[in-house]
Amino acid sequence: MAGQIPMQQPGILVQASRNTTEPRVVRWLLIFIVLGFLSLFLVLPLIAIFVKAFDKGVNVYLASISHPDALAAIKLTLLVVLMTVPLNAIFGVAAAWAMTKFDFKGKNVLITIIDLPFAVSPVIAGLVFVLLFGSHGLFGPWFFENDMKIIFAVPGIVLATIFVTLPFVARELIPLMQAQGSAEEEASLTLGASGWKTFILVTLPNIKWGLLYGIILCNARAIGEFGAVSVVSGHIRGLTNTMPLHIEILYNEYQFSAAFAVASLMSILAIITLIVKNFIEWKTRSI
């Protein structure tokens, strides 16, 4: 009929799509640039870490990662992760719920504050905690009088790590929950379910993959954090050195094989994190 827009066939759309793509030379050039960049700045350094780690043999490698100071650094890093990630996960879920389910004044300001650790240097974050909890800080004298040590101790390391990893879970969940809306939660409440039951049976299943994705990112940052932890730790061997700090000390003492041996462990953790991250991304796309 006159005035109707003719329907386009799939073949025509595919042909039009092909006609709008870049020439083959440009495509291959872009792919070559990307692969070359990744090889130069990612793959080759990663290979170099493992080559240098085993430079003096397997026995030296095993001795380096089983040294008491190295084991203490590994245990402290895992302890910090076990304390930091669950707290940030709880905060992230609560913040995302508040941002997406309620309307209140200052919401945009609160979102900006959540993003603050992305903009503040980790070193500055560490200095802030020193000013607050150091021996001459705002709250330091009170903690000293009550025999409680924050700076140059595990609590300071945990606080600094929480600060730098604070936004990861929240920033993953906020856009996801905004896109999902609140219709299902409202229906559940209308049918008589309590708020907690609604969260467990409705909200949590809908956000589980986004939550896991945020936890993975938070975990990766917590393991590799250096700047803020370096300021508040005091670099005490066997007590307040995390894996990145232990690697720095070994490198400064020219113990290169030992430094790269511990670095290879962090690289393995990073690779595992990447694999889990890609799996979660695949599961999220398939839903």
Backbone as CSV, one residue per row, in Angstrom:
resi,resn,N_x,N_y,N_z,CA_x,CA_y,CA_z,C_x,C_y,C_z
1,MET,0.831,-1.195,0.000,0.000,0.000,0.000,0.864,1.241,0.000
2,ALA,0.303,2.318,-0.566,1.059,3.556,-0.648,1.269,4.121,0.738
3,GLY,2.451,4.667,0.962,2.780,5.295,2.240,3.423,4.347,3.228
4,GLN,3.361,3.009,2.937,3.983,2.070,3.849,5.490,2.000,3.589
5,ILE,6.239,1.793,4.679,7.690,1.644,4.549,7.992,0.190,4.250
6,PRO,8.657,-0.096,3.132,8.927,-1.486,2.784,9.825,-2.139,3.831
7,MET,9.503,-3.400,4.166,10.309,-4.145,5.130,11.619,-4.563,4.487
8,GLN,12.713,-4.392,5.234,14.016,-4.769,4.731,14.289,-6.231,5.050
9,GLN,14.821,-6.930,4.068,15.154,-8.331,4.253,16.447,-8.453,5.047
10,PRO,16.632,-9.563,5.808,17.857,-9.767,6.571,19.104,-9.700,5.709
11,GLY,19.040,-10.233,4.510,20.204,-10.193,3.624,20.604,-8.783,3.267
12,ILE,19.601,-7.904,3.087,19.889,-6.514,2.758,20.561,-5.825,3.939
13,LEU,20.065,-6.142,5.180,20.667,-5.547,6.356,22.104,-5.989,6.533
14,VAL,22.369,-7.283,6.298,23.736,-7.789,6.412,24.644,-7.119,5.396
15,GLN,24.127,-6.971,4.144,24.925,-6.338,3.104,25.209,-4.887,3.457
16,ALA,24.196,-4.191,4.000,24.405,-2.802,4.390,25.426,-2.703,5.506
17,SER,25.353,-3.681,6.433,26.324,-3.674,7.529,27.734,-3.875,6.994
18,ARG,27.874,-4.775,6.028,29.196,-5.020,5.459,29.714,-3.797,4.706
19,ASN,28.807,-3.077,4.053,29.235,-1.909,3.296,29.702,-0.767,4.193
20,THR,29.264,-0.770,5.460,29.651,0.316,6.361,30.888,-0.018,7.194
21,THR,31.425,-1.238,7.074,32.616,-1.598,7.832,33.854,-0.988,7.189
22,GLU,34.906,-0.937,7.980,36.164,-0.397,7.481,36.809,-1.355,6.485
23,PRO,37.684,-0.854,5.631,38.406,-1.754,4.710,39.204,-2.798,5.476
24,ARG,39.469,-3.922,4.806,40.171,-5.022,5.456,41.547,-4.608,5.959
25,VAL,42.218,-3.752,5.231,43.551,-3.308,5.647,43.486,-2.559,6.976
26,VAL,42.467,-1.706,7.120,42.315,-0.944,8.362,41.998,-1.873,9.510
27,ARG,41.138,-2.877,9.267,40.785,-3.812,10.329,41.999,-4.592,10.802
28,TRP,42.784,-5.108,9.862,43.971,-5.871,10.235,45.011,-4.989,10.906
29,LEU,45.091,-3.742,10.501,46.037,-2.818,11.128,45.650,-2.557,12.578
30,LEU,44.354,-2.353,12.827,43.891,-2.125,14.192,44.122,-3.361,15.061
31,ILE,43.826,-4.549,14.506,44.048,-5.788,15.256,45.533,-5.962,15.566
32,PHE,46.374,-5.646,14.611,47.820,-5.766,14.815,48.300,-4.813,15.910
33,ILE,47.773,-3.599,15.909,48.165,-2.622,16.932,47.750,-3.104,18.323
34,VAL,46.514,-3.622,18.421,46.020,-4.097,19.715,46.849,-5.277,20.213
35,LEU,47.088,-6.260,19.322,47.867,-7.428,19.724,49.306,-7.048,20.069
36,GLY,49.892,-6.142,19.293,51.246,-5.703,19.587,51.338,-4.978,20.914
37,PHE,50.364,-4.131,21.193,50.344,-3.394,22.460,50.201,-4.347,23.636
38,LEU,49.268,-5.316,23.526,49.063,-6.279,24.604,50.291,-7.151,24.807
39,SER,50.926,-7.553,23.716,52.118,-8.392,23.828,53.259,-7.648,24.498
40,LEU,53.430,-6.380,24.136,54.558,-5.600,24.653,54.374,-5.229,26.115
41,PHE,53.163,-4.854,26.493,52.957,-4.309,27.833,52.256,-5.267,28.796
42,LEU,51.820,-6.437,28.331,51.120,-7.368,29.207,51.710,-8.774,29.155
43,VAL,51.749,-9.363,27.974,52.176,-10.761,27.860,53.666,-10.917,28.148
44,LEU,54.505,-10.115,27.496,55.948,-10.232,27.699,56.371,-9.954,29.146
45,PRO,55.857,-8.892,29.794,56.213,-8.723,31.217,55.768,-9.891,32.086
46,LEU,54.598,-10.466,31.782,54.121,-11.599,32.568,55.035,-12.809,32.383
47,ILE,55.454,-13.048,31.147,56.391,-14.143,30.890,57.728,-13.883,31.579
48,ALA,58.170,-12.634,31.546,59.450,-12.281,32.166,59.432,-12.533,33.671
49,ILE,58.286,-12.316,34.306,58.174,-12.563,35.746,58.452,-14.028,36.058
50,PHE,57.839,-14.943,35.308,58.020,-16.372,35.578,59.415,-16.845,35.178
51,VAL,59.962,-16.284,34.101,61.323,-16.652,33.695,62.321,-16.259,34.774
52,LYS,62.190,-15.038,35.286,63.101,-14.562,36.320,62.873,-15.302,37.634
53,ALA,61.632,-15.682,37.917,61.337,-16.392,39.162,62.043,-17.741,39.214
54,PHE,62.132,-18.416,38.071,62.794,-19.725,38.010,64.214,-19.618,37.473
55,ASP,64.775,-18.420,37.487,66.100,-18.189,36.918,67.176,-19.026,37.607
56,LYS,67.060,-19.210,38.918,68.072,-19.956,39.672,67.608,-21.349,40.074
57,GLY,66.580,-21.814,39.425,66.129,-23.175,39.656,64.904,-23.276,40.536
58,VAL,64.328,-24.466,40.518,63.101,-24.712,41.270,63.351,-24.652,42.769
59,ASN,64.521,-25.142,43.205,64.806,-25.159,44.644,64.838,-23.747,45.224
60,VAL,65.476,-22.816,44.509,65.520,-21.432,44.975,64.122,-20.829,44.962
61,TYR,63.336,-21.174,43.957,61.957,-20.669,43.874,61.147,-21.138,45.081
62,LEU,61.219,-22.449,45.375,60.459,-22.982,46.497,60.948,-22.409,47.822
63,ALA,62.259,-22.215,47.927,62.800,-21.632,49.154,62.342,-20.194,49.332
64,SER,62.197,-19.481,48.243,61.793,-18.069,48.318,60.356,-17.926,48.774
65,ILE,59.463,-18.757,48.223,58.051,-18.617,48.577,57.712,-19.299,49.903
66,SER,58.630,-20.158,50.413,58.396,-20.806,51.706,59.182,-20.156,52.831
67,HIS,59.882,-19.066,52.537,60.605,-18.335,53.571,59.601,-17.796,54.595
68,PRO,59.966,-17.781,55.883,59.010,-17.300,56.904,58.446,-15.916,56.626
69,ASP,59.290,-14.994,56.146,58.783,-13.648,55.840,57.803,-13.672,54.676
70,ALA,58.080,-14.515,53.679,57.169,-14.622,52.536,55.843,-15.246,52.955
71,LEU,55.912,-16.296,53.782,54.679,-16.929,54.262,53.856,-15.966,55.104
72,ALA,54.557,-15.155,55.935,53.845,-14.163,56.745,53.163,-13.127,55.857
73,ALA,53.838,-12.708,54.771,53.251,-11.732,53.847,52.042,-12.318,53.127
74,ILE,52.146,-13.578,52.729,51.023,-14.231,52.046,49.828,-14.357,52.989
75,LYS,50.089,-14.794,54.231,49.008,-14.949,55.204,48.345,-13.611,55.510
76,LEU,49.157,-12.557,55.660,48.587,-11.241,55.956,47.746,-10.738,54.785
77,THR,48.228,-10.949,53.564,47.467,-10.526,52.387,46.118,-11.229,52.334
78,LEU,46.120,-12.541,52.560,44.865,-13.291,52.545,43.949,-12.856,53.684
79,LEU,44.539,-12.564,54.859,43.738,-12.095,55.991,43.059,-10.766,55.670
80,VAL,43.812,-9.846,55.061,43.257,-8.550,54.688,42.130,-8.724,53.671
81,VAL,42.332,-9.615,52.716,41.293,-9.877,51.713,40.040,-10.448,52.373
82,LEU,40.222,-11.409,53.286,39.076,-12.037,53.948,38.301,-11.046,54.811
83,MET,38.967,-10.004,55.306,38.281,-8.998,56.116,37.705,-7.882,55.261
84,THR,38.371,-7.553,54.181,37.985,-6.405,53.365,36.833,-6.720,52.417
85,VAL,36.944,-7.814,51.695,35.965,-8.119,50.647,34.551,-8.316,51.198
86,PRO,34.339,-9.100,52.264,32.958,-9.230,52.779,32.364,-7.905,53.255
87,LEU,33.182,-7.076,53.917,32.674,-5.787,54.378,32.277,-4.898,53.201
88,ASN,33.105,-4.886,52.157,32.776,-4.080,50.985,31.579,-4.653,50.231
89,ALA,31.412,-5.975,50.267,30.247,-6.581,49.624,28.963,-6.161,50.337
90,ILE,28.985,-6.195,51.673,27.812,-5.768,52.449,27.518,-4.292,52.191
91,PHE,28.570,-3.466,52.243,28.369,-2.046,51.983,27.858,-1.812,50.563
92,GLY,28.412,-2.527,49.590,28.009,-2.333,48.203,26.548,-2.656,47.971
93,VAL,26.074,-3.758,48.568,24.664,-4.136,48.426,23.770,-3.099,49.102
94,ALA,24.155,-2.679,50.312,23.352,-1.684,51.028,23.314,-0.351,50.282
95,ALA,24.472,0.082,49.765,24.530,1.350,49.036,23.715,1.276,47.747
96,ALA,23.840,0.172,47.024,23.083,0.034,45.776,21.584,-0.017,46.046
97,TRP,21.203,-0.694,47.127,19.781,-0.750,47.486,19.261,0.648,47.794
98,ALA,20.024,1.404,48.589,19.587,2.753,48.954,19.527,3.671,47.735
99,MET,20.506,3.538,46.829,20.562,4.420,45.654,19.442,4.135,44.659
100,THR,19.022,2.874,44.568,18.080,2.495,43.511,16.647,2.311,43.981
101,LYS,16.448,2.068,45.259,15.095,1.779,45.750,14.439,2.957,46.470
102,PHE,15.229,3.968,46.831,14.692,5.090,47.585,15.071,6.404,46.903
103,ASP,14.187,7.379,47.020,14.468,8.737,46.558,14.659,9.638,47.776
104,PHE,15.785,10.336,47.814,16.067,11.230,48.933,17.025,12.314,48.459
105,LYS,17.026,13.403,49.189,17.908,14.507,48.849,19.367,14.126,49.113
106,GLY,20.230,14.572,48.209,21.651,14.288,48.373,22.093,12.967,47.790
107,LYS,21.231,12.307,46.998,21.601,11.018,46.425,22.819,11.151,45.508
108,ASN,22.827,12.169,44.660,23.959,12.360,43.751,25.241,12.667,44.509
109,VAL,25.105,13.399,45.613,26.287,13.685,46.438,26.839,12.399,47.030
110,LEU,25.946,11.524,47.480,26.372,10.258,48.068,27.070,9.376,47.037
111,ILE,26.545,9.349,45.812,27.187,8.577,44.750,28.581,9.128,44.460
112,THR,28.714,10.461,44.458,30.021,11.085,44.242,31.007,10.712,45.341
113,ILE,30.525,10.658,46.579,31.393,10.284,47.702,31.839,8.826,47.563
114,ILE,30.938,7.956,47.111,31.306,6.551,46.909,32.414,6.433,45.869
115,ASP,32.383,7.298,44.851,33.393,7.266,43.801,34.705,7.940,44.210
116,LEU,34.742,8.559,45.372,35.916,9.334,45.780,37.220,8.531,45.776
117,PRO,37.241,7.272,46.243,38.495,6.521,46.207,39.085,6.338,44.817
118,PHE,38.247,6.423,43.763,38.763,6.344,42.410,39.603,7.574,42.062
119,ALA,39.272,8.713,42.669,39.941,9.962,42.328,41.101,10.289,43.256
120,VAL,41.063,9.796,44.487,42.097,10.114,45.469,43.249,9.129,45.336
121,SER,44.469,9.642,45.345,45.645,8.777,45.292,45.682,7.866,46.512
122,PRO,46.022,6.591,46.343,46.127,5.689,47.499,47.111,6.183,48.560
123,VAL,48.172,6.845,48.137,49.134,7.384,49.098,48.466,8.440,49.972
124,ILE,47.658,9.299,49.362,46.921,10.314,50.121,45.966,9.647,51.094
125,ALA,45.318,8.562,50.654,44.410,7.833,51.535,45.154,7.300,52.751
126,GLY,46.347,6.757,52.540,47.144,6.282,53.656,47.523,7.394,54.609
127,LEU,47.883,8.542,54.067,48.247,9.679,54.909,47.051,10.160,55.739
128,VAL,45.860,10.087,55.158,44.656,10.485,55.895,44.481,9.625,57.144
129,PHE,44.688,8.327,57.004,44.546,7.441,58.166,45.657,7.678,59.181
130,VAL,46.834,8.050,58.724,47.906,8.403,59.659,47.515,9.645,60.452
131,LEU,46.922,10.637,59.784,46.478,11.854,60.465,45.353,11.570,61.452
132,LEU,44.537,10.561,61.157,43.425,10.249,62.046,43.837,9.361,63.211
133,PHE,44.638,8.332,62.909,44.897,7.303,63.913,46.366,7.206,64.322
134,GLY,47.241,8.064,63.783,48.639,8.052,64.184,48.822,8.519,65.611
135,SER,50.026,8.346,66.137,50.299,8.701,67.539,50.049,10.174,67.814
136,HIS,50.197,11.024,66.797,49.939,12.455,66.956,48.702,12.887,66.166
137,GLY,47.873,11.923,65.793,46.699,12.223,64.998,45.515,12.644,65.836
138,LEU,44.373,12.747,65.176,43.169,13.235,65.832,42.683,12.269,66.917
139,PHE,42.644,10.984,66.591,42.181,9.975,67.553,43.320,9.136,68.116
140,GLY,44.543,9.364,67.639,45.678,8.544,68.046,45.929,8.496,69.537
141,PRO,45.958,9.638,70.233,46.208,9.603,71.689,45.212,8.741,72.451
142,TRP,43.930,8.782,72.065,42.931,7.957,72.759,43.215,6.472,72.568
143,PHE,43.538,6.078,71.311,43.862,4.676,71.058,45.129,4.268,71.809
144,PHE,46.106,5.181,71.885,47.345,4.881,72.597,47.081,4.675,74.092
145,GLU,46.230,5.516,74.665,45.914,5.388,76.087,45.169,4.092,76.392
146,ASN,44.407,3.600,75.439,43.654,2.365,75.623,44.378,1.151,75.040
147,ASP,45.678,1.333,74.771,46.527,0.232,74.293,45.959,-0.412,73.025
148,MET,45.498,0.415,72.110,44.978,-0.055,70.825,45.818,0.561,69.706
149,LYS,46.366,-0.286,68.857,47.259,0.171,67.800,46.569,0.027,66.447
150,ILE,46.475,1.123,65.731,45.838,1.124,64.412,46.892,1.245,63.311
151,ILE,47.680,2.330,63.368,48.726,2.551,62.373,49.915,1.660,62.700
152,PHE,50.579,1.173,61.638,51.691,0.230,61.743,51.230,-1.088,62.358
153,ALA,49.986,-1.446,62.075,49.416,-2.695,62.555,48.364,-3.163,61.548
154,VAL,47.848,-4.364,61.776,46.878,-4.947,60.841,45.613,-4.098,60.693
155,PRO,45.039,-3.532,61.767,43.826,-2.713,61.577,44.013,-1.556,60.604
156,GLY,45.174,-0.898,60.650,45.422,0.193,59.711,45.485,-0.287,58.275
157,ILE,46.088,-1.458,58.063,46.163,-2.026,56.715,44.768,-2.358,56.200
158,VAL,43.926,-2.916,57.081,42.558,-3.259,56.686,41.765,-2.001,56.354
159,LEU,41.886,-0.968,57.182,41.163,0.285,56.932,41.586,0.913,55.602
160,ALA,42.891,0.946,55.344,43.383,1.536,54.094,42.900,0.737,52.892
161,THR,42.892,-0.581,53.007,42.445,-1.427,51.894,40.949,-1.272,51.657
162,ILE,40.178,-1.178,52.747,38.741,-0.948,52.599,38.483,0.353,51.858
163,PHE,39.245,1.389,52.183,39.042,2.683,51.541,39.260,2.599,50.031
164,VAL,40.354,2.008,49.600,40.673,2.005,48.167,39.790,1.038,47.381
165,THR,39.197,0.048,48.057,38.343,-0.913,47.349,36.855,-0.651,47.556
166,LEU,36.521,0.429,48.247,35.129,0.710,48.612,34.164,0.764,47.431
167,PRO,34.498,1.388,46.293,33.480,1.596,45.249,33.180,0.379,44.386
168,PHE,34.007,-0.651,44.387,33.934,-1.664,43.341,32.604,-2.413,43.322
169,VAL,32.157,-2.914,44.453,30.902,-3.662,44.479,29.716,-2.735,44.239
170,ALA,29.719,-1.580,44.899,28.603,-0.643,44.761,28.441,-0.169,43.320
171,ARG,29.551,0.153,42.662,29.467,0.687,41.299,29.091,-0.380,40.281
172,GLU,29.250,-1.645,40.615,28.763,-2.715,39.749,27.266,-2.925,39.924
173,LEU,26.779,-2.777,41.157,25.385,-3.099,41.446,24.424,-1.951,41.149
174,ILE,24.868,-0.715,41.320,23.956,0.421,41.148,23.353,0.461,39.739
175,PRO,24.142,0.444,38.657,23.508,0.459,37.327,22.707,-0.793,37.035
176,LEU,23.144,-1.942,37.567,22.394,-3.180,37.347,21.020,-3.108,37.994
177,MET,20.957,-2.654,39.230,19.674,-2.578,39.931,18.805,-1.463,39.381
178,GLN,19.412,-0.398,38.871,18.628,0.647,38.208,17.962,0.116,36.952
179,ALA,18.679,-0.701,36.189,18.119,-1.263,34.957,17.006,-2.262,35.256
180,GLN,17.129,-3.006,36.346,16.116,-4.007,36.679,14.841,-3.389,37.238
181,GLY,14.961,-2.211,37.850,13.784,-1.588,38.438,13.377,-2.266,39.741
182,SER,12.213,-1.901,40.241,11.742,-2.434,41.529,10.378,-3.103,41.429
183,ALA,9.953,-3.438,40.218,8.618,-4.024,40.045,8.499,-5.370,40.749
184,GLU,9.530,-6.210,40.653,9.454,-7.530,41.265,9.431,-7.438,42.790
185,GLU,10.233,-6.532,43.348,10.226,-6.356,44.798,8.865,-5.846,45.284
186,GLU,8.284,-4.908,44.538,6.982,-4.376,44.921,5.906,-5.453,44.860
187,ALA,5.994,-6.315,43.854,5.030,-7.412,43.750,5.181,-8.379,44.921
188,SER,6.418,-8.659,45.315,6.665,-9.562,46.435,6.122,-8.983,47.738
189,LEU,6.351,-7.696,47.955,5.840,-7.049,49.166,4.318,-7.007,49.164
190,THR,3.725,-6.800,47.987,2.268,-6.770,47.872,1.666,-8.121,48.237
191,LEU,2.373,-9.200,47.901,1.882,-10.548,48.201,2.117,-10.952,49.649
192,GLY,2.723,-10.063,50.435,2.854,-10.324,51.862,4.226,-10.736,52.335
193,ALA,5.196,-10.798,51.458,6.540,-11.194,51.871,7.195,-10.054,52.640
194,SER,8.033,-10.400,53.597,8.757,-9.386,54.359,9.884,-8.804,53.519
195,GLY,10.445,-7.691,53.980,11.535,-7.063,53.245,12.750,-7.965,53.130
196,TRP,13.094,-8.673,54.219,14.250,-9.565,54.196,14.013,-10.747,53.261
197,LYS,12.791,-11.323,53.306,12.467,-12.442,52.427,12.466,-11.999,50.971
198,THR,11.995,-10.787,50.724,12.019,-10.254,49.361,13.443,-10.102,48.853
199,PHE,14.334,-9.639,49.732,15.726,-9.479,49.333,16.362,-10.832,49.017
200,ILE,16.122,-11.838,49.862,16.755,-13.148,49.685,16.222,-13.870,48.456
201,LEU,14.906,-13.828,48.250,14.278,-14.642,47.197,14.113,-13.916,45.865
202,VAL,14.118,-12.573,45.889,13.873,-11.822,44.655,15.096,-11.012,44.228
203,THR,15.541,-10.131,45.113,16.618,-9.208,44.736,17.944,-9.932,44.550
204,LEU,18.342,-10.731,45.530,19.661,-11.373,45.482,19.850,-12.263,44.261
205,PRO,18.870,-13.112,43.876,19.061,-13.902,42.649,19.225,-13.040,41.396
206,ASN,18.589,-11.869,41.383,18.690,-11.003,40.208,20.042,-10.305,40.099
207,ILE,20.701,-10.109,41.231,21.964,-9.359,41.210,23.176,-10.241,41.491
208,LYS,23.000,-11.556,41.584,24.076,-12.418,42.066,25.320,-12.352,41.189
209,TRP,25.140,-12.317,39.854,26.327,-12.305,38.990,27.010,-10.945,39.015
210,GLY,26.245,-9.873,39.094,26.854,-8.559,39.245,27.575,-8.422,40.572
211,LEU,26.991,-9.004,41.630,27.628,-8.983,42.945,28.940,-9.750,42.923
212,LEU,28.937,-10.923,42.322,30.171,-11.707,42.231,31.225,-10.993,41.398
213,TYR,30.797,-10.326,40.345,31.732,-9.577,39.504,32.382,-8.457,40.316
214,GLY,31.599,-7.725,41.082,32.158,-6.676,41.926,33.081,-7.226,42.984
215,ILE,32.739,-8.383,43.560,33.593,-9.013,44.568,34.928,-9.421,43.964
216,ILE,34.904,-9.941,42.744,36.151,-10.338,42.076,37.056,-9.129,41.868
217,LEU,36.486,-8.021,41.403,37.283,-6.809,41.197,37.829,-6.282,42.520
218,CYS,37.004,-6.303,43.556,37.428,-5.856,44.881,38.556,-6.741,45.405
219,ASN,38.422,-8.042,45.210,39.442,-8.993,45.653,40.776,-8.743,44.951
220,ALA,40.724,-8.518,43.645,41.957,-8.275,42.885,42.659,-7.013,43.354
221,ARG,41.890,-5.957,43.594,42.503,-4.704,44.054,43.067,-4.854,45.461
222,ALA,42.368,-5.592,46.324,42.833,-5.771,47.699,44.151,-6.537,47.742
223,ILE,44.298,-7.541,46.885,45.537,-8.317,46.853,46.713,-7.458,46.393
224,GLY,46.489,-6.622,45.395,47.595,-5.870,44.803,47.792,-4.476,45.353
225,GLU,47.012,-4.039,46.342,47.133,-2.671,46.839,48.513,-2.438,47.453
226,PHE,49.128,-1.322,47.066,50.476,-1.012,47.532,50.562,0.348,48.214
227,GLY,50.067,1.399,47.550,50.299,2.763,48.009,49.782,3.048,49.394
228,ALA,48.482,2.845,49.614,47.887,3.150,50.917,48.441,2.239,52.004
229,VAL,48.606,0.954,51.682,49.129,-0.003,52.652,50.567,0.328,53.024
230,SER,51.346,0.781,52.048,52.741,1.134,52.310,52.852,2.250,53.337
231,VAL,51.940,3.194,53.307,51.983,4.333,54.229,51.639,3.918,55.650
232,VAL,50.634,3.055,55.812,50.135,2.741,57.154,50.754,1.486,57.756
233,SER,51.543,0.741,56.996,52.013,-0.556,57.482,53.243,-0.467,58.369
234,GLY,54.160,0.440,58.051,55.418,0.508,58.780,56.476,-0.433,58.270
235,HIS,56.152,-1.296,57.305,57.114,-2.212,56.679,57.823,-3.082,57.709
236,ILE,57.084,-3.655,58.627,57.676,-4.514,59.649,57.699,-5.950,59.126
237,ARG,58.890,-6.487,58.965,59.028,-7.841,58.408,58.279,-8.860,59.262
238,GLY,57.546,-9.712,58.581,56.853,-10.784,59.260,55.610,-10.367,60.010
239,LEU,55.321,-9.051,60.057,54.168,-8.576,60.814,53.212,-7.742,59.976
240,THR,53.725,-6.720,59.293,52.837,-5.805,58.563,53.177,-5.706,57.082
241,ASN,53.971,-6.612,56.581,54.289,-6.602,55.157,53.322,-7.502,54.398
242,THR,52.562,-6.931,53.488,51.760,-7.731,52.571,52.645,-8.185,51.416
243,MET,52.099,-8.931,50.499,52.892,-9.454,49.392,53.532,-8.349,48.550
244,PRO,52.800,-7.301,48.144,53.457,-6.230,47.380,54.591,-5.562,48.147
245,LEU,54.424,-5.355,49.443,55.472,-4.722,50.240,56.673,-5.652,50.392
246,HIS,56.418,-6.930,50.547,57.512,-7.898,50.654,58.305,-7.967,49.354
247,ILE,57.614,-7.892,48.239,58.302,-7.886,46.944,59.194,-6.656,46.815
248,GLU,58.696,-5.505,47.253,59.500,-4.285,47.187,60.771,-4.408,48.025
249,ILE,60.655,-4.955,49.227,61.823,-5.099,50.089,62.848,-6.037,49.463
250,LEU,62.391,-7.163,48.944,63.309,-8.105,48.308,64.001,-7.476,47.107
251,TYR,63.257,-6.720,46.330,63.840,-6.087,45.151,64.871,-5.033,45.557
252,ASN,64.574,-4.242,46.581,65.526,-3.224,47.037,66.783,-3.835,47.639
253,GLU,66.682,-5.076,48.122,67.841,-5.776,48.660,68.549,-6.615,47.600
254,TYR,68.173,-6.429,46.340,68.783,-7.114,45.200,68.572,-8.631,45.242
255,GLN,67.538,-9.059,45.914,67.163,-10.474,45.882,66.122,-10.667,44.780
256,PHE,66.588,-10.548,43.551,65.681,-10.489,42.420,64.901,-11.787,42.223
257,SER,65.573,-12.931,42.335,64.874,-14.203,42.134,63.771,-14.391,43.165
258,ALA,64.067,-14.050,44.434,63.049,-14.174,45.478,61.902,-13.205,45.240
259,ALA,62.226,-11.979,44.828,61.189,-10.982,44.565,60.258,-11.446,43.442
260,PHE,60.849,-11.964,42.368,60.023,-12.407,41.248,59.288,-13.702,41.566
261,ALA,59.819,-14.505,42.488,59.111,-15.715,42.897,57.796,-15.350,43.588
262,VAL,57.858,-14.399,44.532,56.629,-13.949,45.201,55.720,-13.231,44.201
263,ALA,56.334,-12.466,43.282,55.535,-11.779,42.255,54.801,-12.772,41.366
264,SER,55.423,-13.931,41.126,54.758,-14.934,40.289,53.503,-15.466,40.981
265,LEU,53.539,-15.566,42.314,52.333,-15.990,43.039,51.209,-14.982,42.856
266,MET,51.555,-13.695,42.939,50.543,-12.666,42.711,50.026,-12.719,41.277
267,SER,50.909,-13.032,40.334,50.483,-13.145,38.937,49.529,-14.311,38.750
268,ILE,49.796,-15.419,39.442,48.904,-16.570,39.362,47.526,-16.210,39.920
269,LEU,47.516,-15.502,41.045,46.236,-15.048,41.607,45.509,-14.123,40.640
270,ALA,46.276,-13.270,39.944,45.662,-12.361,38.972,45.066,-13.130,37.797
271,ILE,45.775,-14.166,37.344,45.277,-14.967,36.223,44.002,-15.705,36.624
272,ILE,44.000,-16.269,37.845,42.793,-16.955,38.337,41.627,-15.976,38.431
273,THR,41.921,-14.769,38.923,40.885,-13.742,39.008,40.336,-13.403,37.630
274,LEU,41.216,-13.312,36.648,40.792,-13.000,35.279,39.899,-14.098,34.710
275,ILE,40.259,-15.354,34.980,39.455,-16.470,34.486,38.058,-16.436,35.111
276,VAL,38.010,-16.235,36.429,36.708,-16.167,37.114,35.909,-14.976,36.618
277,LYS,36.578,-13.844,36.408,35.912,-12.637,35.905,35.278,-12.892,34.533
278,ASN,36.017,-13.540,33.629,35.480,-13.826,32.300,34.320,-14.808,32.369
279,PHE,34.414,-15.771,33.291,33.310,-16.719,33.453,32.043,-16.012,33.909
280,ILE,32.204,-15.097,34.869,31.046,-14.356,35.374,30.471,-13.466,34.279
281,GLU,31.333,-12.831,33.482,30.847,-12.018,32.366,30.060,-12.872,31.382
282,TRP,30.535,-14.072,31.107,29.826,-14.981,30.195,28.467,-15.390,30.763
283,LYS,28.440,-15.697,32.075,27.178,-16.076,32.697,26.207,-14.900,32.693
284,THR,26.739,-13.671,32.909,25.876,-12.493,32.920,25.264,-12.253,31.549
285,ARG,26.050,-12.438,30.491,25.521,-12.235,29.131,24.529,-13.314,28.734
286,SER,24.691,-14.513,29.284,23.830,-15.628,28.881,22.484,-15.621,29.576
287,ILE,22.362,-14.766,30.615,21.075,-14.695,31.337,20.084,-13.836,30.567
